[in-house]
Amino acid sequence: MIPEALDTFLEDFGSPVVWGQVTGSGILDSPTELVAGDRALSVEFTLTVKTNLFGNTKYGDSLTVNGTAYTVRETLRLDDGQLCMIFLSKT
């Protein structure tokens, strides 16, 4: 078994994340998707972070990623639960 170095991975590929008094690193993704029968474009902001730091975020919470403000829409645990994905709206 290869031990996971989540802190190193998130620091190497992530950006600073602040949620109240909690700080850490996360990977922000913002893919553009076609919606409404391919007639409109939508950007879906998702943030991958450590669950033990950010797993208790709730709808409406505010956080910043690399200095930019976002509002939490939903938080989902991934795979073994060490990471979670937070769906965001840009504020």
C-alpha positions as CSV (number, residue, x, y, z in Angstrom):
1,M,0.0,0.0,0.0
2,I,1.3,3.4,-0.9
3,P,0.6,6.0,1.8
4,E,-1.2,9.1,0.6
5,A,0.3,12.5,1.2
6,L,-2.8,14.6,0.8
7,D,-1.3,17.7,2.3
8,T,1.6,17.7,-0.1
9,F,-0.6,17.0,-3.1
10,L,-3.0,19.8,-2.2
11,E,-0.2,22.3,-1.5
12,D,1.6,21.4,-4.7
13,F,-1.5,21.7,-6.9
14,G,-3.9,23.7,-4.9
15,S,-4.7,27.3,-3.8
16,P,-5.2,28.8,-0.4
17,V,-8.7,28.3,1.0
18,V,-10.2,30.2,4.0
19,W,-13.5,29.3,5.7
20,G,-14.0,31.4,8.8
21,Q,-11.0,30.5,11.1
22,V,-10.1,27.4,9.0
23,T,-7.3,27.6,6.5
24,G,-6.0,25.0,4.1
25,S,-5.4,24.2,0.4
26,G,-7.8,23.1,-2.2
27,I,-8.0,22.4,-5.9
28,L,-10.5,24.7,-7.7
29,D,-12.0,23.5,-10.9
30,S,-14.3,25.5,-13.1
31,P,-15.3,23.6,-16.3
32,T,-17.7,25.1,-18.8
33,E,-20.6,22.9,-19.7
34,L,-23.3,23.2,-22.4
35,V,-26.8,23.3,-21.0
36,A,-30.4,23.9,-22.2
37,G,-30.0,21.7,-25.2
38,D,-26.6,23.0,-26.0
39,R,-27.9,26.6,-26.3
40,A,-26.2,28.0,-23.2
41,L,-22.9,27.8,-21.3
42,S,-22.6,27.3,-17.6
43,V,-19.6,27.3,-15.3
44,E,-19.6,24.8,-12.5
45,F,-17.2,25.8,-9.7
46,T,-16.0,22.8,-7.6
47,L,-13.4,22.7,-4.9
48,T,-11.6,19.6,-3.7
49,V,-10.4,19.8,-0.1
50,K,-9.6,17.7,2.9
51,T,-12.8,16.5,4.6
52,N,-11.4,16.9,8.1
53,L,-10.9,20.7,7.5
54,F,-13.8,21.6,5.2
55,G,-16.3,18.7,5.3
56,N,-18.7,20.5,7.6
57,T,-19.4,23.4,5.2
58,K,-23.1,24.0,4.6
59,Y,-25.3,25.7,2.0
60,G,-24.8,29.4,2.2
61,D,-21.4,29.4,4.0
62,S,-18.8,31.8,2.6
63,L,-15.3,30.9,1.8
64,T,-12.4,32.3,-0.2
65,V,-10.2,30.5,-2.7
66,N,-7.0,32.3,-3.6
67,G,-8.6,35.6,-2.4
68,T,-11.8,35.2,-4.4
69,A,-15.1,35.0,-2.5
70,Y,-17.5,32.0,-3.1
71,T,-20.7,30.7,-1.5
72,V,-21.2,27.0,-0.7
73,R,-24.0,25.2,-2.5
74,E,-23.3,21.6,-1.5
75,T,-20.6,19.5,0.0
76,L,-20.1,15.8,-1.0
77,R,-17.5,13.3,0.4
78,L,-15.4,11.5,-2.2
79,D,-14.1,7.9,-2.3
80,D,-12.8,6.9,1.1
81,G,-14.0,10.2,2.7
82,Q,-10.6,11.9,3.2
83,L,-11.4,14.4,0.5
84,C,-14.6,16.2,-0.3
85,M,-15.9,18.2,-3.2
86,I,-17.6,21.5,-2.5
87,F,-19.9,23.0,-5.2
88,L,-19.6,26.8,-5.2
89,S,-21.2,29.9,-6.6
90,K,-18.9,32.9,-7.2
91,T,-20.0,35.8,-5.0
